[in-house]
């Protein structure tokens, strides 16, 4: 292996740039509870207001949540913003907790967000400048409101937020994200309040109500009744609309970045469920934002985290540099755009990412990184790449040896989820977790490079071009990129899946011809990692990752109603004519 690019000047800014100190507290505050915010259709939403305890007009931060404005943990940062001169409006979204209306996740947030922003701008304690703040669902509502171009909105900070609920959240590669969709949507969030999960996890729960029992049930369209005995409309909508259709387009922002006219700062983690929302939010605004300030002001931070900043995630401690306090960055952002404080954030390079392996923050002028080279690493074997003890190899040379590898995928014995990009649903593992337990299975093909003599740095989108066949009308292909440490620890750093029927596009499902070879391009999101000397690069290939994703039954039946399970015979090709390979975004070593 080699580091094949010259040093780029853009990385000269790779040293840490210290953030300015947090602005000190300057205000006593007051809190007003259950203030009515009327929507255009007459529905009343309720908000709490945190603001300085004096007369005056202040910039406003709007926070809209389905988790309860009185929820533990919501108050700390709202108080801290108010203590520094902001009025903070924290509101229960439609149909949740105190607010009126029917709960239908994500589908009313654009207009309700617009109306709330403009209401906040008109209040006697407002100076007319409004920002929006929050993460996850609280970040998606920012995107949706901003896409309607409310005139009083000045800046947004969507952390760990989806920009397309189909592509980023409930589906990936056309495969259904079972863990989050069921655990979040059908169990915890079916009606007005957030339900506890204890009856599915505690020792006293009967076997028929435990997650490990319920998640196996078929058909998926009836799974909502398994835990609560009731139909959950949005769950049934999600499994019904399994292609990217008008149902999903109506709540996607990725076709509407040109309508967002304010600067957006995205913030996420390499192992977050919603990583693509973080990345696409930045690139969408950078390329297509609806104003010069929106395009020029777009910023992004990505750390070695899951669904929020941390130092240790999964099996890996990334060191003290990894931890970031989100409030400090948000305060710097809003101080600049809402307070007019010259704190230098507008002069920083727009992209800051954490390079795993060397555990350093580096800054770049754009994303994908200018000059990064998508470099192919090819699969080869002697025909027995099954398990980590097999003969699968990975390298820059074109394939040689046997033409293919084979395994059988049985939906009744799927490969279990071990780490990866997940959160917020069924209690499954996430993050960088040792992959050796699943690499010991015969339905996992393992391709490993030689031992590296020099460091190899990658940062950017990862893609797999897989030449493969199955003996049925549909199946899944699941790929992991793994950094193998000298002690054998196999650290997953990127992953992706493709439901084969969506090989031509997520709005164009087409079943396969059995035993015909196809080229499948698999989106593995992105990563940033330095493979150090003594390490090896590995690619794992299989057809399941359960329960993060639903099991493809291999029968070609409809996702919502299918019950027929069949075992699939899988073939992965690696020849000169069908060179299966992974594309790694190689960058200069910083």
C-alpha positions in Angstrom: 0.0 0.0 0.0 1.2 3.5 -0.6 0.2 7.1 0.1 0.0 8.1 -3.5 -0.8 11.8 -3.4 1.6 14.7 -2.7 0.9 16.9 0.3 -1.9 19.4 -0.3 -1.7 22.9 1.0 -5.2 22.7 2.2 -4.0 20.5 5.0 -1.6 23.1 6.3 -4.6 24.4 8.4 -4.8 21.0 10.0 -3.6 22.1 13.4 -6.2 22.7 16.0 -7.6 26.2 16.1 -8.7 27.0 19.6 -12.3 28.3 20.0 -12.7 31.6 21.7 -13.6 31.3 25.4 -17.2 30.9 26.3 -18.8 34.3 26.7 -19.6 34.8 30.4 -23.1 34.9 32.0 -24.5 38.5 31.9 -28.2 38.2 32.6 -30.7 37.2 35.2 -33.5 35.2 33.5 -37.2 34.5 33.8 -39.1 31.5 32.5 -42.7 31.7 31.2 -44.5 28.4 30.8 -47.2 27.2 28.4 -47.4 30.2 26.1 -49.8 29.7 23.2 -48.3 29.9 19.7 -51.2 29.8 17.2 -50.7 28.1 13.8 -52.2 29.2 10.5 -54.9 26.5 10.8 -56.0 27.5 14.3 -54.1 24.7 16.1 -52.5 25.9 19.3 -48.9 24.8 20.1 -47.5 25.5 23.5 -44.1 26.8 24.4 -41.9 27.8 27.3 -39.9 31.0 27.1 -36.5 31.5 28.6 -35.3 35.2 28.4 -33.4 37.9 30.3 -35.3 39.3 33.2 -35.4 42.9 32.0 -37.1 45.0 29.5 -35.5 45.0 26.1 -35.5 43.2 22.7 -33.3 40.2 22.2 -32.4 37.7 19.4 -34.5 34.6 19.6 -33.6 30.9 19.4 -36.5 28.6 18.5 -36.3 25.0 19.6 -39.1 22.6 18.5 -39.3 19.1 20.1 -41.5 16.1 20.1 -39.9 14.8 23.3 -41.5 17.3 25.8 -40.4 20.8 26.5 -40.2 19.9 30.2 -38.1 16.8 29.6 -35.0 16.3 31.8 -31.9 17.7 30.1 -33.7 20.3 28.0 -33.3 23.2 30.4 -29.5 23.4 30.9 -28.5 25.0 27.5 -31.7 27.0 27.2 -30.9 28.7 30.5 -27.3 29.2 29.4 -28.4 30.9 26.2 -30.9 33.1 28.1 -28.1 34.1 30.6 -26.1 35.4 27.6 -28.9 37.6 26.2 -31.1 35.3 24.1 -34.8 34.7 24.3 -35.3 31.0 23.8 -38.7 29.6 22.7 -38.9 25.8 23.3 -42.1 24.3 21.9 -43.9 21.0 21.9 -44.5 20.0 18.3 -48.0 19.4 16.9 -49.8 16.5 18.7 -47.1 16.0 21.3 -47.4 16.7 25.1 -49.1 20.1 25.6 -49.6 21.0 22.0 -52.9 20.5 20.1 -53.3 18.6 16.9 -52.6 15.1 15.6 -49.1 13.6 15.8 -47.8 12.6 12.4 -44.0 12.6 12.6 -42.2 15.1 10.4 -45.2 15.9 8.2 -46.3 19.3 9.8 -43.0 20.7 10.7 -42.3 22.9 7.7 -45.4 25.1 8.1 -45.5 24.9 11.9 -41.8 25.9 12.1 -42.4 28.8 9.7 -45.3 30.0 11.8 -43.4 29.7 15.1 -40.3 31.6 13.7 -42.5 34.5 12.5 -44.5 34.5 15.8 -41.3 34.7 17.7 -40.1 37.6 15.6 -43.2 39.6 16.4 -43.0 39.3 20.2 -42.3 42.5 22.2 -39.2 41.0 23.7 -37.8 40.0 20.2 -35.5 42.1 18.1 -36.8 40.3 15.0 -33.7 38.1 14.5 -34.5 34.4 14.9 -32.2 31.3 14.8 -33.2 27.6 15.2 -31.3 25.2 17.4 -31.4 21.5 18.4 -30.4 18.0 17.2 -31.9 14.9 15.7 -35.7 15.5 15.3 -35.0 19.0 16.6 -32.5 19.4 13.7 -34.8 18.1 11.0 -37.5 20.6 11.9 -35.0 23.4 11.3 -34.3 22.2 7.8 -38.0 21.9 7.0 -38.9 25.3 8.3 -35.9 26.9 6.6 -36.9 25.5 3.2 -40.1 27.6 3.4 -37.8 30.7 3.7 -39.3 32.5 6.7 -38.2 36.1 6.4 -37.2 36.5 10.1 -34.9 33.4 10.1 -31.2 34.4 10.2 -29.3 31.1 10.9 -29.8 27.4 11.8 -27.7 24.8 13.6 -29.1 21.3 12.7 -27.0 18.8 14.7 -27.2 15.0 13.9 -30.2 15.8 11.6 -31.7 14.1 8.6 -32.2 16.0 5.3 -34.1 13.1 3.7 -36.2 10.9 6.0 -36.1 8.2 3.4 -32.4 8.1 2.5 -31.0 9.2 5.9 -33.3 7.7 8.5 -35.9 5.0 7.8 -34.2 3.4 4.8 -30.6 3.1 3.6 -29.8 1.6 0.2 -33.4 0.7 -0.1 -33.3 -1.5 3.0 -35.6 -0.8 5.9 -34.0 0.5 9.1 -35.9 -1.8 11.4 -34.3 -1.0 14.8 -34.9 2.7 14.7 -38.2 2.6 12.7 -39.8 0.1 15.1 -38.2 1.0 18.4 -38.6 4.8 17.9 -41.7 5.0 15.7 -43.9 2.2 16.8 -42.9 1.6 20.4 -41.7 4.9 21.9 -43.5 7.5 19.8 -46.8 6.1 18.7 -49.1 8.8 20.2 -48.9 12.0 22.3 -46.2 11.2 24.9 -43.0 9.2 24.7 -43.6 5.7 25.9 -41.0 3.9 28.1 -39.2 0.8 26.8 -38.9 -1.0 30.0 -41.6 -3.6 29.4 -39.6 -5.0 26.4 -36.3 -5.2 28.3 -36.8 -5.8 32.0 -36.4 -9.4 33.3 -40.0 -9.6 34.3 -41.2 -9.0 30.7 -42.8 -12.2 29.3 -40.9 -13.7 26.4 -43.6 -12.8 23.9 -43.2 -9.1 24.7 -39.4 -8.9 24.6 -37.7 -7.2 21.6 -35.7 -10.3 20.8 -39.0 -12.1 20.2 -41.1 -9.3 18.5 -38.5 -8.3 16.0 -38.7 -11.7 14.3 -42.4 -11.5 13.6 -43.8 -11.3 10.1 -45.4 -9.6 8.3 -43.6 -6.4 9.2 -46.7 -4.3 8.4 -48.4 -5.9 11.5 -45.4 -5.5 13.8 -46.9 -2.4 15.5 -49.7 -4.5 17.1 -47.2 -6.8 18.6 -46.1 -4.4 21.4 -49.2 -2.2 21.9 -52.1 -4.0 20.3 -52.9 -1.0 18.1 -52.2 0.1 14.6 -49.7 3.0 14.4 -50.4 5.0 11.2 -47.0 6.4 10.6 -45.4 2.9 11.0 -47.7 1.5 8.4 -47.0 4.5 6.1 -43.2 3.9 6.4 -43.4 0.2 5.5 -46.0 0.8 2.8 -43.9 3.5 1.1 -40.7 1.4 0.7 -39.6 3.3 -2.5 -38.6 6.9 -2.7 -42.0 8.4 -3.7 -44.1 11.5 -3.2 -44.8 10.5 0.4 -41.1 10.9 1.2 -40.4 13.8 -1.3 -42.9 16.0 0.6 -40.7 15.9 3.7 -37.3 15.8 2.1 -35.1 18.9 2.0 -32.5 17.6 -0.4 -34.4 18.9 -3.4 -35.0 22.3 -1.7 -31.6 23.6 -0.6 -32.0 26.4 -3.1 -34.9 27.6 -0.9 -32.8 27.8 2.2 -31.4 31.3 2.3 -29.6 31.3 5.7 -26.3 29.9 6.9 -26.5 26.3 8.3 -23.9 24.6 10.5 -24.3 20.8 10.4 -22.8 18.8 13.2 -22.6 15.0 13.4 -20.6 11.8 13.9 -18.9 9.1 11.8 -21.1 6.4 13.5 -24.3 8.3 13.7 -27.5 6.9 12.1 -28.0 10.3 10.4 -24.4 10.8 9.1 -25.6 11.3 5.5 -27.9 14.1 6.7 -24.9 15.9 8.2 -22.8 15.5 5.1 -25.6 16.2 2.6 -26.7 19.2 4.5 -23.3 20.8 4.2 -22.7 19.9 0.5 -26.3 20.8 -0.4 -26.0 24.3 1.1 -22.4 24.8 -0.1 -23.4 24.0 -3.8 -27.1 25.0 -3.9 -27.9 27.2 -1.0 -30.5 29.9 -1.8 -28.2 33.0 -1.2 -24.6 33.9 -1.3 -24.4 34.1 2.5 -26.0 30.7 2.8 -23.5 29.1 0.4 -20.5 31.0 1.8 -21.6 30.5 5.4 -22.2 26.7 5.4 -20.1 24.8 7.9 -19.7 21.3 9.1 -18.2 19.4 12.0 -17.9 15.6 12.1 -16.4 13.7 15.1 -15.8 10.1 16.1 -19.2 9.9 17.7 -22.7 8.4 17.4 -25.8 10.5 18.0 -23.9 13.1 20.0 -20.4 14.1 21.1 -18.5 11.7 23.3 -14.9 10.7 24.0 -15.5 6.9 24.0 -18.0 5.2 21.7 -18.4 1.5 21.1 -15.2 -0.2 22.0 -12.9 2.7 21.3 -11.6 5.6 23.4 -10.6 8.3 21.0 -8.8 10.4 23.6 -9.5 13.8 25.2 -9.3 15.7 21.9 -12.4 13.9 20.6 -14.8 15.4 23.1 -16.6 18.6 22.1 -19.2 20.5 24.1 -21.9 21.3 21.5 -23.2 24.4 23.4 -19.9 26.2 22.9 -20.0 25.8 19.2 -23.6 26.8 19.0 -23.0 29.9 21.1 -20.1 31.0 18.8 -22.4 30.4 15.8 -25.4 32.4 17.0 -23.2 35.1 18.7 -21.9 35.8 15.2 -25.1 35.7 13.2 -27.7 36.9 15.8 -25.6 39.1 18.1 -23.2 40.4 15.4 -20.1 39.5 17.5 -16.9 39.3 15.5 -15.6 36.0 16.9 -13.9 34.7 13.8 -16.2 31.8 13.0 -16.9 33.2 9.6 -13.2 33.1 8.7 -12.5 29.5 9.7 -12.2 26.8 7.0 -15.8 25.5 6.6 -15.1 21.8 7.3 -13.7 20.3 10.5 -13.4 16.6 10.8 -11.8 14.1 13.2 -9.3 11.7 11.7 -9.5 8.4 13.5 -6.4 6.4 13.8 -4.3 9.4 14.6 -7.1 11.0 16.7 -6.7 14.5 15.4 -9.0 17.3 14.2 -8.2 18.7 10.8 -9.8 21.5 8.8 -10.5 21.7 5.1 -11.8 24.1 2.5 -14.6 21.9 1.2 -16.2 18.5 1.3 -15.5 16.1 -0.4 -11.9 17.1 0.3 -10.3 18.8 -2.7 -7.7 16.4 -4.2 -8.9 13.3 -2.5 -8.5 10.4 -4.9 -11.0 7.5 -5.0 -8.6 4.6 -5.1 -9.8 1.0 -5.9 -8.8 -1.9 -3.7 -9.8 -5.1 -5.3 -11.1 -8.4 -3.9 -9.4 -11.6 -4.6 -9.3 -15.2 -3.2 -8.6 -18.8 -3.9 -12.4 -19.4 -3.8 -12.7 -19.7 0.0 -13.0 -16.2 1.5 -15.6 -17.4 4.0 -14.7 -16.3 7.6 -11.6 -14.5 8.8 -9.7 -17.8 8.5 -10.4 -17.9 4.7 -8.2 -16.9 1.8 -9.8 -13.6 0.8 -7.3 -10.8 0.0 -7.6 -7.0 -0.6 -5.2 -5.0 -2.6 -4.5 -2.5 -5.4 -3.6 -5.2 -7.9 -6.3 -6.4 -10.3 -8.0 -9.6 -9.2 -6.3 -13.0 -9.6 -6.9 -16.5 -8.4 -10.4 -18.0 -8.3 -13.2 -16.2 -10.1 -15.7 -16.1 -7.3 -16.7 -16.8 -3.7 -20.0 -18.3 -2.4 -22.1 -18.3 0.7 -25.7 -19.1 1.7 -27.8 -16.4 3.3 -30.6 -17.8 5.5 -33.0 -15.1 6.8 -33.8 -17.3 9.8 -30.1 -17.1 10.8 -29.1 -13.5 9.9 -25.8 -11.9 10.8 -26.4 -9.9 14.0 -25.8 -6.2 14.3 -22.4 -5.6 15.8 -21.7 -1.9 16.0 -22.1 0.6 13.1 -24.3 3.5 12.3 -27.4 3.3 14.5 -29.2 4.8 17.4 -32.5 5.6 19.0 -34.6 2.4 18.5 -34.2 -1.2 19.5 -31.3 -1.7 22.0 -28.6 -2.8 19.6 -24.9 -2.1 19.6 -23.5 0.9 17.7 -20.2 2.5 17.0 -16.8 1.0 16.4 -17.1 -2.6 17.9 -14.8 -5.6 17.4 -16.0 -7.4 14.3 -14.3 -10.7 14.9 -17.4 -12.5 16.3 -19.3 -12.0 13.0 -16.2 -12.5 10.9 -16.1 -16.1 12.2 -19.4 -16.9 10.4 -19.4 -18.8 7.1 -22.0 -16.4 5.6 -19.5 -13.5 5.9 -16.8 -13.2 3.2 -13.7 -11.5 4.5 -11.0 -9.8 2.4 -7.9 -8.5 4.1 -4.9 -6.6 2.9 -1.3 -7.2 3.7 0.3 -5.5 6.7 0.8 -1.8 6.0 4.3 -0.4 6.1 3.3 3.2 5.7 0.2 5.1 7.0 -2.7 5.4 4.6 -5.1 8.3 5.2 -8.7 8.3 3.9 -11.4 10.9 4.3 -14.5 11.1 2.2 -17.3 9.1 0.7 -16.8 5.3 0.5 -18.3 3.2 -2.3 -18.3 -0.5 -3.1 -18.6 -1.8 -6.6 -19.7 -5.3 -6.2 -20.2 -7.9 -9.0 -22.5 -10.5 -7.6 -25.4 -12.8 -8.3 -28.1 -14.6 -6.3 -30.4 -17.5 -7.1 -33.6 -15.6 -6.3 -35.6 -12.5 -7.3 -34.1 -10.2 -4.5 -31.5 -10.1 -1.7 -29.4 -7.6 0.2 -25.7 -6.9 0.0 -24.1 -5.5 3.2 -20.5 -4.2 3.3 -18.2 -3.2 6.1 -14.9 -1.4 5.9 -12.7 -2.5 8.8 -9.3 -1.3 10.3 -7.6 -4.4 11.6 -5.2 -3.5 14.5 -1.9 -5.4 15.1 -3.6 -7.2 18.1 -6.4 -8.4 15.8 -9.0 -5.9 17.0 -11.2 -5.4 13.9 -12.7 -1.9 14.0 -15.5 -1.1 11.7 -15.2 2.4 10.2 -17.8 2.5 7.4 -20.7 0.4 6.3 -23.5 0.3 3.7 -26.3 -1.8 2.3 -28.1 -2.2 -1.0 -31.4 -4.0 -1.5 -30.8 -5.4 -4.9 -34.2 -4.5 -6.4 -33.1 -0.8 -6.0 -29.9 -1.1 -8.0 -31.3 1.2 -10.7 -32.6 3.8 -8.3 -34.6 4.1 -5.1 -37.7 5.1 -7.0 -37.3 2.3 -9.6 -37.5 -1.1 -7.9 -36.9 -4.1 -10.3 -36.5 -7.7 -9.2 -33.5 -9.7 -10.3 -33.1 -12.5 -12.8 -31.9 -15.5 -10.7 -28.2 -16.4 -11.1 -27.5 -13.4 -13.4 -24.4 -11.3 -12.6 -25.0 -7.7 -11.8 -22.8 -4.8 -10.8 -24.1 -3.2 -7.6 -22.9 0.2 -6.4 -23.2 0.4 -2.6 -23.2 3.7 -0.7 -21.1 3.2 2.5 -21.6 6.8 3.7 -18.2 8.3 4.5 -15.4 8.1 7.0 -12.1 9.6 8.0 -9.4 7.3 9.2 -5.6 6.7 9.1 -4.6 3.1 8.7 -1.4 3.0 10.6 1.8 0.9 9.9 1.2 -2.6 11.2 -2.5 -2.4 10.5 -4.5 -4.1 7.7 -7.5 -3.0 5.7 -10.4 -5.3 5.5 -13.7 -5.6 3.7 -16.5 -7.8 5.0 -19.4 -8.9 2.7 -22.6 -10.5 3.7 -26.4 -10.2 3.2 -27.8 -9.2 6.5 -27.3 -7.0 9.6 -30.2 -7.7 11.9 -32.0 -6.0 13.6 -30.4 -2.7 12.4 -32.0 -3.6 9.1 -35.0 -5.9 8.4 -34.2 -9.3 6.9 -34.5 -9.5 3.2 -36.6 -12.7 2.8 -35.1 -13.3 -0.7 -38.5 -14.0 -2.1 -39.2 -10.7 -3.8 -42.4 -10.2 -1.8 -43.6 -6.8 -0.6 -41.9 -5.5 2.5 -45.1 -4.9 4.4 -46.9 -8.1 3.7 -44.2 -10.7 2.8 -43.9 -13.9 4.9 -42.3 -16.4 2.6 -38.7 -17.0 3.7 -36.2 -18.7 1.4 -32.4 -19.4 1.7 -30.3 -17.6 -1.0 -27.2 -18.9 -2.7 -24.9 -15.9 -3.1 -22.0 -15.5 -5.5 -19.4 -12.7 -5.4 -17.2 -12.3 -8.5 -13.6 -11.0 -8.7 -12.2 -11.4 -12.2 -10.7 -9.1 -14.8 -14.2 -8.7 -16.4 -16.0 -8.4 -13.0 -13.5 -6.7 -10.7 -15.3 -6.2 -7.4 -13.6 -3.4 -5.5 -14.0 -0.8 -2.8 -13.3 2.9 -3.6 -11.4 4.5 -0.7 -10.9 8.3 -0.7 -7.2 8.6 -0.2 -5.8 11.9 1.0 -2.3 13.1 1.9 -1.1 12.2 5.3 -1.6 15.3 7.5 
